[in-house]
Amino acid sequence: MRALTPSAGDVDLAERYAYPPGGTWLRANMVASLDGAAQREERSGGLGNPADRHLFLLLRGLADVVIVGANTVRAEGYGPVVPSEGWDGVRDGRPPVPPLAIVSRTLDLDFDAPIFTAAKARTIVLATATADPARLEAARERADVIVAGTDSLDFAAAVGELAARGHRRLLCEGGPGVLAQVVAAGLLDELCLTLSPLLIGGHPTRILNGPPVPVPPELALTHALQDDDFLFLRYARSR
């Protein structure tokens, strides 16, 4: 066991969080309290601080596509991705913003909302073959639709299709149900975890909300950064 001594001065976050070159890489970005809560008052945003928000936006800028569940879109009041301060140079040679890819089995989405109508990059919907045909037709009018799986989304097929479209640097923003499925499918390459210095109590949702993973993946710590009493941990697959 050894002490983690913070180095003096700021770090280049774009350099620290750069995607590895080549291939497809799926990163998740989550926040949790000291006692493991992924939400405060049913929103993850209640756990963060300005540095966490800055990193959240930077990770979007580094990604080719941002994957998020429909429940999170509704709970967090998602709008379309917009260019952010700190993106200078990180999107050279790519579109100005990454598209959102919304995971929705029921397609219970407002297709007239700005997340569809005002998006600078056409929103993608990840749906299943059993989705209501009328809702699928409505989705296709406002978004690019990828159908993968029958009763539940086949994440491996969906990620493969996104990669085939040039979206190889993937960012998953959850929520916990979606991330649990990504981990269960063996697709998670990296976890960026903000550790918030709060104790929430109760019976909150953790960053993975799903059944136990039969063979838990082992991740290696690649860095630990500090801002005030918040820790910013980055773990990557060790295989």
N, C-alpha and C positions, 0 to 999 in steps of 0.2 A: 504494500500500500504506500502511496506517495501523495504529497500535496500537489494540487494544481495551482501554480502561482501565476496570476494574471500578468501578461506582458504589458509594458507601458505603451500608451498610445492606442489610437484607433486601428482597426483592421480593415482591409479591403474586402467588403462582404461579397462583391461580385466575383472576386478571385476565390474566396473561401468556399463559395457555394456553386462554383462552375460545374457544369455537368461533365462527366468523363467523356472523352472523345470516342466517337464511333458507337454503333449499335443503338439499341433502345434502352432507355433508363427511366424507371418509374419511381418518382420521389413523392413522399407524403409530407405535408406540413401540418402539424397539430400543436395544440397548447393544452396543458394540464396543470391542475393545482398540485400542491405538495401531497395531498391525500388522494390524488388520482382522478379528480373530477375533470371531465372534458368540457363542461359547460357551467356557467353561472347564470342563474335565472333563465335557463334554457337557451343561452347563447354563448358561443365560445368567445365572442368579443369581450365579454365581461371579465375575462381572465388576463388579458394582455395589457401591455403598456405601449407608449409610442415607438419604442425600438422594435417590439414585436410586430406592430403595424407596418413599420418600415420594411422589415424583413419579409413580411407577408407580400407586400407589393413588389419587392425586388425579385422574389422567387417566381412570381407571375411573369415578370419581364424576362427572366432567364428561360422560361418554358416555351414549348411549341404549342401546348394545349393544356387547359386546366380542367380536370375532372372533378365533378361535384355532384352529390346526390340531390334529388328533388326536394327532400325534406329540409336539407340545409339551405337550399335556395329560398324556400319559403320562410324558414325560421330566422335566417340572417338578413332577409330583405335584399337578396342579390340583385345587382344591376349588371350591365355589360362591363367587360374589362375596358379600362381606359388607360392611356399612357400615364406614367407616373414619374415623379422626380426621382432621379437616381438611375434611370434607364439609359442614360447616355452611353451609346456604344454597345449595349448588351443585345440589341436587336438588329445590329448591322446585317444587311442581306436577307432579312426576314420581314414579314408583315409588321405593321406598327404595333399590333397587339395580338396576343394569342386568343383563339376562340375558347369559349366555355363548352365543355362536353357534359351535358346533364344526364345523369342516370335516372331513368324513370320507368318503372314497370307498368304503372297505370296510366301514364301520360296525363296526370292531373296537374296540368300546367296552364298558366295564362299566356297564350300565344300572342296576345296583343300587348303584353307588358314590354317595357323598354329592353329587358334582357334579350328579347328577340328582335324587336322593331328598331332599336337604336344601336345594335351591336356593330362595331367597326369591322369585326371579323364574324362571319355568319356563325351563329350558334349551332352546335351539334347536339343531337339528342340520341342517347344510347337506350334503345328500347328492346323489347322481346317480341317474339313472333305471336304471342297470345294477346298482345295489346289490342284494344278496341280499334277496328278498322277505321271508324270515323275519326277517332283521335289521332291515329297514324296519318291520315290524310291531312288533318289540320296541322300536325307537326311538320309535315313535308312542305307545307305552304310557307312556313316561317323559318325552317331550320333544315340543316342536313341531317338525315336520319340514318343511323346504323342499327340494323336489327341483328342481334346476337343472342342466341339462346331461346328457350321456349318459355317455361314458367318463370325462370329467373335469368338474370343477365349472365351470359358467358363472357366473363371478363377477359379471358385469354383471347377469345375471338375478337372482342371489341378493341383491345389493345393492339392486336395484330392489324386490324383494319385501320386504326388511327396511324400506326407506324407506316402502313402502305401509302397513306395519304401525305406522308412527310412529317408527321407529328411524332418524332422519336424521343424528344425530351418532354416527358409527361410529368405533370404535377397534380397530385390528388389532394384536394382540400377537405376530404371527408364527405359527409359526416362519418361518425363512428360505425354506422352500419355498412356503409360503402367500403370503408377501410378494412373492416373485418373480412369482407368478401374478397378484397384484393389480396390480403395476407393469406386467406384460406386457399386462394388459387395459386399461391407461390409466386406472385408477380412483383412483390415489393422489393425494390433494390435499395431504397434509402428512406430513413425517417428523420425529418427535422422536427425536433420537439422543443418547444418553449416550456420551461418549468417555471410556473408562476408561484410567488411566495405567499400563497393563500391556503388556508384550511377551510374547506367548504362544508364538510359533514354531510349527513343525510345518506341518500342512496343514489348518487349521481351516475350518469353514464360515463364510462371510461372511453379512452380514445379508440378502442375496439369494442364494438357492441355486437357480439355474435357468439356462437358456440365455441367451446375450446378448440384450439388448433391442434390436431393430432400430433404433428411433428413441429413444435415451435421453431421458427427460424432463428438463427443466432446472428446478431448484428454486432459489428465492431465500432467502437467509438472513434470517430475521425477528428472531431474537435469539440471543445467546450468553450463558449464565449460568455461573457458576463456584462450585463447592463443593470446598474443599481443592484437589486436583489433578485433579478431574473437571470436564469441560466438558459443558454441557447445551445442545445445539444444536437450534434449531427452523427447519426449512426448509418453505416452502410453494410450491405450483405457481406459476409465473410467467405461465402463459397466462391 
